Amino acid sequence: MPSVSIQGVQHSYELTNAVNAEPVLVFVHGWLLGRRYWDPLIEHLSPSHQCLAYDLRGFGESRLEETDLSSPVDTTTALDLHPAIASSLLEDNQSRYAPAAYAQDLVLLLKELNISKAWLVGHSLGGSISLWAAALAPQIVEGVICLNSGGGIYVKEAFDRFRAAGETMLRFRPSWLPHVPLLDLAFGHMMVNQALARTWGKQRLIDFVAAHPEAALRSLLDSTVPDQVHLLPQVVSLLQQPVTFIAGLQDPVMELKYVYHLASFHKDFQDGQPNVIEIPNCGHMGMLEQTDAIAQEIQQILDNSPTKNQSLPSLNEVVLSNE
């Protein structure tokens, strides 16, 4: 499996063959998952688009070594941020696991692979990372599709329960857990509208155990603190690229109201252009539950996207124009 070093960490990735001059589709997975969950969608879309899927730092096969934990991740390197907003947008820049840090990894990965034009497709936490990456690299990212992703509202009691449940779940992850009989069935039923095939339940169990302890815990905690939750709508409001949210109607994790809330901050929503697509009979793993329907929606979004004949303004320029 090919890999590339990004900020001192080897990132595993898969890149399909180039088929035309269209932007590369880049798939960003969610918490405790990995790149393999995109395989069914990539099978649909790779005949017409080159596709890139990779494992986030500390997840899947992008393994963290002990030496990686001592070196900080610089979330401000090479970013064209206006000084007035740099401190607020990246005020937690010492965190190695906030969405902005993972977005920096993504931008550097695209540059390392010589990808100059990309559409990002992010699932759950990967949606937040994709939105950040679009803000950090508007000259590369032509658009974003968020799948089972939303947010921007901080409800303390709900977040406290979510964080506590996540921390409890992460405490017990022995290496022999994937070998427990029938446990893959339980993982195939988690957060979905209809049970996944057992192969996917087993894959979820494997990735749950394999996630690096620090990456698993800190990415959960650092993405759900009030400051980070409230920053996301600000990021969306600054984006000039098209952004579409694909939501599962039966998603128990990212309810429809939170998807619409975040979508409402984008200029398309404010201009009266619908930017939320609702998928029936779909829980939180849309790429596996409703692969055909979501592949069709992604293709239609790409087909209807306006051709970018001129470069998008940088985040710096957008802020200056609003002052």
MIMAR-590392 format. One record per residue (C-alpha): residue number from 1; residue in three letters; x, y, z. Coordinates in pm, whole numbers. Layout:
// MIMAR-590392
   resi   resn       px       py       pz
    NUM    ALA        X        Y        Z
...
This chain:
// MIMAR-590392
   resi   resn       px       py       pz
      1    MET        0        0        0
      2    PRO      153      338      -98
      3    SER      220      592      173
      4    VAL      366      940      200
      5    SER      514     1127      494
      6    ILE      304     1426      601
      7    GLN      440     1627      894
      8    GLY      649     1330      999
      9    VAL      369     1070      987
     10    GLN      336      808      714
     11    HIS      -11      841      557
     12    SER     -149      539      369
     13    TYR     -357      617       63
     14    GLU     -508      475     -255
     15    LEU     -523      676     -577
     16    THR     -709      541     -878
     17    ASN     -591      595    -1234
     18    ALA     -642      934    -1393
     19    VAL     -924      919    -1647
     20    ASN     -966     1280    -1761
     21    ALA     -896     1638    -1666
     22    GLU    -1174     1651    -1408
     23    PRO    -1091     1741    -1045
     24    VAL     -980     1452     -827
     25    LEU    -1242     1325     -582
     26    VAL    -1085     1308     -236
     27    PHE    -1262     1100       30
     28    VAL    -1212     1182      401
     29    HIS    -1333      926      654
     30    GLY    -1483      983      996
     31    TRP    -1393      900     1355
     32    LEU    -1267      545     1425
     33    LEU    -1304      453     1057
     34    GLY    -1064      435      762
     35    ARG    -1033      471      387
     36    ARG    -1180      130      301
     37    TYR    -1538      243      372
     38    TRP    -1521      451       56
     39    ASP    -1448      151     -169
     40    PRO    -1811       97     -283
     41    LEU    -1852      465     -378
     42    ILE    -1514      474     -549
     43    GLU    -1612      168     -752
     44    HIS    -1909      369     -884
     45    LEU    -1724      695     -945
     46    SER    -1371      596    -1051
     47    PRO    -1467      524    -1416
     48    SER    -1533      896    -1461
     49    HIS    -1317     1056    -1190
     50    GLN     -979      990    -1040
     51    CYS    -1036      912     -670
     52    LEU     -815      945     -365
     53    ALA     -890      785      -29
     54    TYR     -648      798      264
     55    ASP     -627      716      634
     56    LEU     -625     1008      876
     57    ARG     -328     1040     1106
     58    GLY     -361      777     1379
     59    PHE     -635      577     1205
     60    GLY     -642      283      965
     61    GLU     -291      219      837
     62    SER     -164      574      901
     63    ARG      -11      453     1223
     64    LEU      143      684     1480
     65    GLU      476      589     1630
     66    GLU      591      701     1972
     67    THR      837      942     1811
     68    ASP      546     1106     1626
     69    LEU      378     1201     1953
     70    SER      658     1430     2066
     71    SER      669     1655     1758
     72    PRO      398     1923     1731
     73    VAL      180     1965     1424
     74    ASP      197     2320     1289
     75    THR     -153     2414     1175
     76    THR      -45     2757     1052
     77    THR      231     2664      807
     78    ALA      180     2807      457
     79    LEU     -172     2926      530
     80    ASP     -284     3259      384
     81    LEU     -487     3371      684
     82    HIS     -577     3729      764
     83    PRO     -415     3831     1096
     84    ALA     -748     3945     1237
     85    ILE     -897     3597     1212
     86    ALA     -590     3375     1239
     87    SER     -602     3376     1619
     88    SER     -973     3290     1632
     89    LEU     -989     3038     1347
     90    LEU     -677     2858     1467
     91    GLU     -669     2959     1832
     92    ASP     -624     2593     1927
     93    ASN     -330     2553     1691
     94    GLN     -132     2352     1945
     95    SER     -383     2068     1917
     96    ARG     -260     1787     1698
     97    TYR     -610     1645     1660
     98    ALA     -850     1935     1603
     99    PRO    -1020     1942     1259
    100    ALA     -791     2228     1149
    101    ALA     -483     2014     1213
    102    TYR     -623     1724     1012
    103    ALA     -719     1969      737
    104    GLN     -359     2088      726
    105    ASP     -251     1725      677
    106    LEU     -498     1694      391
    107    VAL     -379     2009      214
    108    LEU      -17     1896      242
    109    LEU     -114     1550      113
    110    LEU     -277     1702     -195
    111    LYS       32     1909     -262
    112    GLU      262     1610     -211
    113    LEU       60     1409     -465
    114    ASN       56     1702     -710
    115    ILE     -322     1733     -700
    116    SER     -402     2087     -806
    117    LYS     -783     2058     -833
    118    ALA     -998     1856     -598
    119    TRP    -1350     1800     -472
    120    LEU    -1363     1680     -112
    121    VAL    -1616     1424       11
    122    GLY    -1610     1401      390
    123    HIS    -1804     1169      620
    124    SER    -1903     1280      972
    125    LEU    -1585     1424     1130
    126    GLY    -1433     1402      783
    127    GLY    -1691     1656      671
    128    SER    -1563     1909      924
    129    ILE    -1206     1839      816
    130    SER    -1306     1889      451
    131    LEU    -1471     2224      526
    132    TRP    -1157     2342      702
    133    ALA     -940     2224      413
    134    ALA    -1159     2417      168
    135    ALA    -1100     2730      374
    136    LEU     -726     2670      400
    137    ALA     -670     2588       33
    138    PRO     -935     2755     -188
    139    GLN     -700     2745     -487
    140    ILE     -703     2363     -475
    141    VAL    -1043     2270     -334
    142    GLU    -1319     2341     -588
    143    GLY    -1606     2212     -376
    144    VAL    -1709     2007      -73
    145    ILE    -1967     1734      -21
    146    CYS    -2042     1659      345
    147    LEU    -2197     1318      412
    148    ASN    -2370     1254      747
    149    SER    -2202     1571      869
    150    GLY    -2328     1893     1024
    151    GLY    -2319     2069     1358
    152    GLY    -2233     2413     1480
    153    ILE    -2468     2402     1780
    154    TYR    -2320     2333     2123
    155    VAL    -2566     2170     2364
    156    LYS    -2362     2107     2679
    157    GLU    -2564     1818     2820
    158    ALA    -2573     1633     2488
    159    PHE    -2202     1686     2421
    160    ASP    -2111     1581     2775
    161    ARG    -2301     1254     2724
    162    PHE    -2144     1201     2382
    163    ARG    -1790     1263     2507
    164    ALA    -1839     1045     2815
    165    ALA    -1977      759     2603
    166    GLY    -1684      790     2363
    167    GLU    -1426      792     2641
    168    THR    -1587      487     2803
    169    MET    -1593      300     2472
    170    LEU    -1224      369     2410
    171    ARG    -1105      238     2747
    172    PHE    -1149     -129     2658
    173    ARG     -999     -217     2320
    174    PRO     -780     -530     2357
    175    SER     -620     -665     2040
    176    TRP     -821     -988     2065
    177    LEU    -1155     -807     2051
    178    PRO    -1211     -867     1674
    179    HIS    -1196    -1241     1743
    180    VAL    -1491    -1241     1984
    181    PRO    -1771    -1444     1818
    182    LEU    -2065    -1240     1684
    183    LEU    -1922     -906     1796
    184    ASP    -1894     -808     1430
    185    LEU    -2273     -839     1410
    186    ALA    -2310     -579     1685
    187    PHE    -2073     -341     1506
    188    GLY    -2269     -392     1185
    189    HIS    -2583     -266     1362
    190    MET    -2430       46     1519
    191    MET    -2562      384     1403
    192    VAL    -2727      250     1087
    193    ASN    -3085      221      966
    194    GLN    -3039     -133      840
    195    ALA    -2766     -375      942
    196    LEU    -2448     -369      735
    197    ALA    -2299     -680      579
    198    ARG    -2087     -874      828
    199    THR    -1771     -787      636
    200    TRP    -1829     -422      719
    201    GLY    -1915     -499     1080
    202    LYS    -1583     -682     1105
    203    GLN    -1400     -393      938
    204    ARG    -1551     -145     1182
    205    LEU    -1440     -366     1470
    206    ILE    -1086     -392     1330
    207    ASP    -1057      -15     1282
    208    PHE    -1205       50     1628
    209    VAL     -927     -156     1787
    210    ALA     -650      -30     1556
    211    ALA     -705      344     1611
    212    HIS     -418      498     1806
    213    PRO     -526      570     2167
    214    GLU     -421      935     2166
    215    ALA     -558     1006     1818
    216    ALA     -888      834     1896
    217    LEU     -943     1020     2224
    218    ARG     -807     1362     2133
    219    SER     -984     1382     1795
    220    LEU    -1309     1316     1979
    221    LEU    -1247     1567     2257
    222    ASP    -1076     1839     2054
    223    SER    -1351     1848     1790
    224    THR    -1634     1876     2043
    225    VAL    -1518     2157     2272
    226    PRO    -1737     2471     2254
    227    ASP    -1479     2680     2067
    228    GLN    -1438     2423     1791
    229    VAL    -1813     2367     1756
    230    HIS    -1877     2741     1724
    231    LEU    -1591     2791     1477
    232    LEU    -1737     2557     1216
    233    PRO    -2025     2786     1108
    234    GLN    -1773     3071     1074
    235    VAL    -1564     2858      842
    236    VAL    -1868     2762      633
    237    SER    -1976     3125      605
    238    LEU    -1638     3218      452
    239    LEU    -1634     2948      185
    240    GLN    -1680     3064     -173
    241    GLN    -1680     2712     -316
    242    PRO    -2004     2514     -354
    243    VAL    -2085     2303      -48
    244    THR    -2354     2033      -41
    245    PHE    -2470     1835      262
    246    ILE    -2603     1481      210
    247    ALA    -2803     1369      513
    248    GLY    -2950     1036      618
    249    LEU    -3311     1075      726
    250    GLN    -3264      811      995
    251    ASP    -2918      921     1106
    252    PRO    -2910      881     1488
    253    VAL    -2576     1063     1522
    254    MET    -2611     1369     1298
    255    GLU    -2978     1458     1306
    256    LEU    -3129     1649     1016
    257    LYS    -3176     1969     1216
    258    TYR    -2800     1992     1279
    259    VAL    -2723     1937      912
    260    TYR    -2957     2218      809
    261    HIS    -2818     2443     1078
    262    LEU    -2462     2421      947
    263    ALA    -2575     2436      584
    264    SER    -2762     2761      655
    265    PHE    -2435     2949      703
    266    HIS    -2321     2890      346
    267    LYS    -2383     3153       81
    268    ASP    -2581     2912     -141
    269    PHE    -2839     2856      133
    270    GLN    -2864     3228      196
    271    ASP    -2912     3287     -179
    272    GLY    -3206     3048     -183
    273    GLN    -3021     2760     -345
    274    PRO    -3090     2426     -173
    275    ASN    -2770     2272      -45
    276    VAL    -2905     1979      162
    277    ILE    -2998     1644        5
    278    GLU    -3202     1404      218
    279    ILE    -3151     1030      167
    280    PRO    -3434      804      293
    281    ASN    -3370      473      469
    282    CYS    -3023      591      564
    283    GLY    -2846      607      899
    284    HIS    -2498      735      978
    285    MET    -2304      519      732
    286    GLY    -2455      649      411
    287    MET    -2170      539      184
    288    LEU    -2243      177      279
    289    GLU    -2619      191      340
    290    GLN    -2724      380       26
    291    THR    -2421      355     -202
    292    ASP    -2608      375     -533
    293    ALA    -2823      673     -434
    294    ILE    -2532      868     -291
    295    ALA    -2308      793     -590
    296    GLN    -2581      932     -816
    297    GLU    -2614     1244     -603
    298    ILE    -2238     1304     -604
    299    GLN    -2223     1262     -982
    300    GLN    -2512     1504    -1027
    301    ILE    -2348     1760     -799
    302    LEU    -2030     1739    -1005
    303    ASP    -2219     1756    -1335
    304    ASN    -2409     2068    -1225
    305    SER    -2109     2244    -1073
    306    PRO    -2017     2565    -1256
    307    THR    -1686     2548    -1439
    308    LYS    -1420     2744    -1253
    309    ASN    -1251     2950    -1522
    310    GLN    -1088     3178    -1272
    311    SER     -926     3114     -940
    312    LEU    -1124     3149     -621
    313    PRO    -1035     3428     -379
    314    SER     -820     3331      -86
    315    LEU     -962     3327      265
    316    ASN     -754     3638      331
    317    GLU     -922     3823       43
    318    VAL    -1271     3716      152
    319    VAL    -1215     3851      502
    320    LEU    -1071     4177      373
    321    SER    -1371     4228      145
    322    ASN    -1606     4183      442
    323    GLU    -1428     4433      666
